[in-house]
Amino acid sequence: MLLSRVAEQLFWGARYLERAECTARIVRTFTEVIVDLPRGLNLSWEPLLAISGNRDIYDTAHARTGESDVVRFLVSDPLNSSSVMRAIAASRENMRTVREVYPREGWQVANDLYLYTQANGEAGVDRRSRNRVLSRVIAESQRIDGVLTSTMSRDEAYEMWRLGQSIERADMTTRVVGVRAAALLALPPEAEDHDEVQWMGVLRSVSAMQMFQRSHRGPIDGDSVVRFLVNDASFPRSVNACLARIRRALDLLPPRKAVLAAVDELDAALGAHWVDGDDALALDAAMDAIQVRLITLSAAVFDEFVAGSA
């Protein structure tokens, strides 16, 4: 059995790395959508603040919600614990303390990524260099995942990493869908003609565009996109697929009744809160309900595998 300290560092190392990658992809994709749409639409960057869940921290230091302020908060702000730079630093610190369980190559990539983001934080805010920096974050995060997948023994350490990654991935997917709901509520009437472009942006925010097109024929509309990102069991970033991966990880870890009960509650929430992708208010409420269940699951993991094993 893993020591509680090791289990905690693995769990949060995975979560923070996944958070950094997803946040980088969301900011990069929203920038691309803004560029693709007509200039006169004046779309707000404010809905992206829902990604971090730290809006209160943002409001204490910012009076505006312009592009540079919002992007800096999400990418490089040291006060935002969920910013790309802070998340990578936290992941690297968690990995550093348990280096003995990781392949050396994985730790080296994580350390290099940390050094890169520390040196290029402001470049990730500037629109001229933003794509380069955020694409590097995404690529190196995926490289770490590839190293661990191909070289790490399938033991309890590996499953604890996957457990943290899957919980964070499900949470970030619901945030992407929730951000879309918030954006819908803030859209000016003249933007409705470009609805398909924005739903394409939602898919790109989770690298789902090509897989969605393989499984769906016809126009890209809200209902089909939400169904794909929430329920499609074959797409690894859908909430349903993450839930299945969580169950597989728990099957290979010591049994914990409270954690399994929290997973069952999450499963029930997926079925109970289904809504039409075009109903922004209901969609936002549904994603919030699923996120609450994910918070409960994360707390149960801590109580059972960390505090309960200390």
Backbone hydrogen bonds, N-H to C=O, Kabsch-Sander energy under -0.5 kcal/mol:
donor,donor_aa,acceptor,acceptor_aa,energy
7,A,3,L,-2.5
8,E,4,S,-2.3
9,Q,5,R,-2.2
10,L,6,V,-2.4
11,F,7,A,-2.4
12,W,8,E,-2.5
13,G,9,Q,-2.3
14,A,10,L,-2.0
15,R,11,F,-1.8
16,Y,12,W,-2.6
17,L,13,G,-1.6
18,E,14,A,-2.3
19,R,15,R,-2.4
20,A,16,Y,-2.3
21,E,17,L,-2.3
22,C,18,E,-2.6
23,T,19,R,-2.6
24,A,20,A,-2.4
25,R,21,E,-2.2
26,I,22,C,-2.4
27,V,23,T,-2.4
28,R,24,A,-2.3
29,T,25,R,-2.6
30,F,26,I,-2.5
31,T,27,V,-2.0
32,E,28,R,-1.7
33,V,29,T,-2.4
34,I,30,F,-2.4
35,V,31,T,-1.9
36,D,32,E,-1.9
37,L,33,V,-1.7
41,L,38,P,-1.5
42,N,39,R,-1.1
45,W,65,T,-0.6
48,L,45,W,-1.4
49,L,46,E,-2.2
50,A,47,P,-1.7
51,I,48,L,-1.8
53,G,49,L,-1.0
54,N,49,L,-0.5
58,Y,54,N,-1.9
59,D,55,R,-2.6
60,T,56,D,-1.3
61,A,57,I,-0.7
61,A,58,Y,-1.2
62,H,58,Y,-1.4
70,V,66,G,-2.4
71,V,67,E,-2.9
72,R,68,S,-2.3
73,F,69,D,-2.0
74,L,70,V,-2.0
75,V,71,V,-2.4
76,S,72,R,-2.1
77,D,72,R,-1.8
80,N,77,D,-1.1
81,S,79,L,-0.8
83,S,80,N,-1.9
84,V,74,L,-2.1
85,M,75,V,-2.4
87,A,83,S,-3.0
88,I,84,V,-2.3
89,A,85,M,-2.3
90,A,86,R,-2.4
91,S,87,A,-2.6
92,R,88,I,-2.7
93,E,89,A,-2.0
94,N,90,A,-2.2
95,M,91,S,-2.5
96,R,92,R,-2.4
97,T,93,E,-1.5
98,V,94,N,-0.5
98,V,95,M,-1.0
99,R,96,R,-1.0
101,V,98,V,-1.9
102,Y,99,R,-0.9
106,G,103,P,-0.7
107,W,103,P,-1.6
108,Q,104,R,-2.3
109,V,105,E,-2.1
110,A,106,G,-2.2
111,N,107,W,-2.5
112,D,108,Q,-2.4
113,L,109,V,-2.5
114,Y,110,A,-2.0
115,L,111,N,-2.3
116,Y,112,D,-2.3
117,T,113,L,-2.4
118,Q,114,Y,-2.1
119,A,115,L,-1.4
120,N,116,Y,-1.3
121,G,117,T,-0.5
124,G,120,N,-1.3
124,G,121,G,-0.6
125,V,122,E,-1.3
126,D,122,E,-1.8
129,S,126,D,-1.2
130,R,126,D,-1.4
131,N,127,R,-0.6
133,V,129,S,-2.0
134,L,130,R,-2.8
135,S,131,N,-2.3
136,R,132,R,-1.5
137,V,133,V,-2.0
138,I,134,L,-2.3
139,A,135,S,-2.7
140,E,136,R,-2.6
141,S,137,V,-2.1
142,Q,138,I,-2.3
143,R,139,A,-1.8
144,I,140,E,-2.2
145,D,141,S,-2.0
146,G,142,Q,-2.4
147,V,143,R,-2.5
148,L,144,I,-2.5
149,T,145,D,-2.5
150,S,146,G,-2.1
151,T,147,V,-1.7
152,M,148,L,-1.8
155,D,153,S,-2.2
159,E,155,D,-2.1
160,M,156,E,-2.2
161,W,157,A,-1.9
162,R,158,Y,-2.4
163,L,159,E,-2.1
164,G,160,M,-2.1
165,Q,161,W,-2.6
166,S,162,R,-2.6
167,I,163,L,-2.1
168,E,164,G,-2.2
169,R,165,Q,-2.6
170,A,166,S,-2.3
171,D,167,I,-2.1
172,M,168,E,-2.7
173,T,169,R,-2.2
174,T,170,A,-2.1
175,R,171,D,-1.7
176,V,172,M,-2.2
177,V,173,T,-2.2
178,G,174,T,-2.6
179,V,175,R,-3.0
180,R,176,V,-1.9
181,A,177,V,-1.7
182,A,178,G,-2.4
183,A,179,V,-2.7
184,L,180,R,-2.4
185,L,181,A,-1.9
186,A,182,A,-1.1
187,L,183,A,-0.6
187,L,184,L,-0.9
191,A,188,P,-2.1
192,E,189,P,-1.4
194,H,191,A,-2.0
195,D,192,E,-1.3
198,Q,194,H,-1.5
199,W,195,D,-2.1
200,M,196,E,-2.2
201,G,197,V,-1.6
202,V,198,Q,-1.7
203,L,199,W,-1.9
204,R,200,M,-2.3
205,S,201,G,-1.6
206,V,202,V,-0.5
206,V,203,L,-1.3
207,S,204,R,-1.4
208,A,203,L,-3.2
212,F,208,A,-2.6
213,Q,209,M,-2.2
214,R,210,Q,-1.7
215,S,211,M,-1.3
216,H,212,F,-1.6
221,D,219,P,-0.8
225,V,221,D,-2.1
226,V,222,G,-2.5
227,R,223,D,-2.2
228,F,224,S,-2.0
229,L,225,V,-2.6
230,V,226,V,-2.0
231,N,227,R,-2.6
232,D,227,R,-0.8
232,D,228,F,-1.0
233,A,231,N,-0.5
235,F,232,D,-0.8
238,S,235,F,-2.0
239,V,229,L,-1.8
240,N,230,V,-1.9
242,C,238,S,-2.3
243,L,239,V,-2.2
244,A,240,N,-2.0
245,R,241,A,-2.1
246,I,242,C,-2.3
247,R,243,L,-2.1
248,R,244,A,-1.9
249,A,245,R,-2.2
250,L,246,I,-2.3
251,D,247,R,-1.8
252,L,248,R,-0.8
252,L,249,A,-0.9
253,L,250,L,-0.9
260,L,256,R,-2.2
261,A,257,K,-2.3
262,A,258,A,-1.9
263,V,259,V,-2.1
264,D,260,L,-2.2
265,E,261,A,-2.0
266,L,262,A,-1.9
267,D,263,V,-2.5
268,A,264,D,-2.3
269,A,265,E,-2.1
270,L,266,L,-1.9
271,G,267,D,-1.2
272,A,268,A,-2.1
273,H,269,A,-1.8
274,W,271,G,-0.6
279,D,276,D,-1.6
280,A,278,D,-1.0
283,L,279,D,-2.7
284,D,280,A,-2.5
285,A,281,L,-2.1
286,A,282,A,-2.4
287,M,283,L,-2.4
288,D,284,D,-2.0
289,A,285,A,-2.0
290,I,286,A,-2.0
291,Q,287,M,-2.3
292,V,288,D,-2.0
293,R,289,A,-1.5
294,L,290,I,-1.9
295,I,291,Q,-2.2
296,T,292,V,-2.1
297,L,293,R,-2.2
298,S,294,L,-2.5
299,A,295,I,-2.3
300,A,296,T,-2.0
301,V,297,L,-2.3
302,F,298,S,-2.0
303,D,299,A,-2.6
304,E,300,A,-2.4
305,F,301,V,-2.8
306,V,301,V,-0.6
306,V,302,F,-1.7
307,A,302,F,-2.4
308,G,302,F,-0.5
308,G,303,D,-1.5
309,S,306,V,-0.7
310,A,306,V,-0.6
310,A,307,A,-0.8
